[in-house]
Amino acid sequence: EAGVTQFPSHSVIEKGQTVTLRCDPISGHDNLYWYRRVMGKEIKFLLHFVKESKQDESGMPNNRFLAERTGGTYSTLKVQPAELEDSGVYFCASSLNRAQETQYFGPGTRLLVL
Amino acid sequence: KQEVTQIPAALSVPEGENLVLNCSFTDSAIYNLQWFRQDPGKGLTSLLLIQSSQREQTSGRLNASLDKSSGRSTLYIAASQPGDSATYLCAVRRGTDKLIFGTGTRLQVFP
């Protein structure tokens, strides 16, 4: 069974540009989560999808971030326009059920905004 | 507000030692606690998940305990090996689904 995959693995962009990150969860997992770690800080939650619906987006830093999960399969996270402080590692995770289940993480996308 | 702290921040030990990594959380109302390892440049690998009703979980040389009332969890690694070198993270889940992560313990096991 394939794990959570993320694309790209690395992205280097200039301030003001747009970047779109993609996450493919484990097949059959209705729950999809985005997290990020900025330099020197702990990993922090961004948002949670149940199928195609946003269940909790309390961690989204501002309206420059837009997440979608059309059709309840893969998800994209767009940053537009990117700022220097957006640099970090963006992780995606998925789980089959909600409260009781392990969250399985992807390898992350390393974003560097210059 | 839930805060998760891990002590020590870094640890360097010779191969073969038994280790204890600590995780503390400020709000005891959790659903579960999960331990992960992260290798440099890689994603997170789930090691153990302890439900709030459980006291411990074991997998191979790893044993994780949970004392919810005191807001503590420990990860015990028996007979450490160089391949155990990684950053170890604990994360708690409360009423919502999001995980709240600790700051991590960076472990180095040298031959």
Interface residues (C-beta under 8 A of the other chain):
Chain A: V4 N31 Y33 Y35 E42 I43 K44 F45 H48 Q55 D56 S58 G59 F91 A93 S95 R98 A99 Q100 T102 Q103 Y104 F105 G106 P107 G108
Chain B: V4 Y31 N32 Q34 F36 K42 G43 L44 T45 S46 L49 Q51 L89 A91 R93 T96 D97 K98 L99 I100 F101 G102 T103 G104
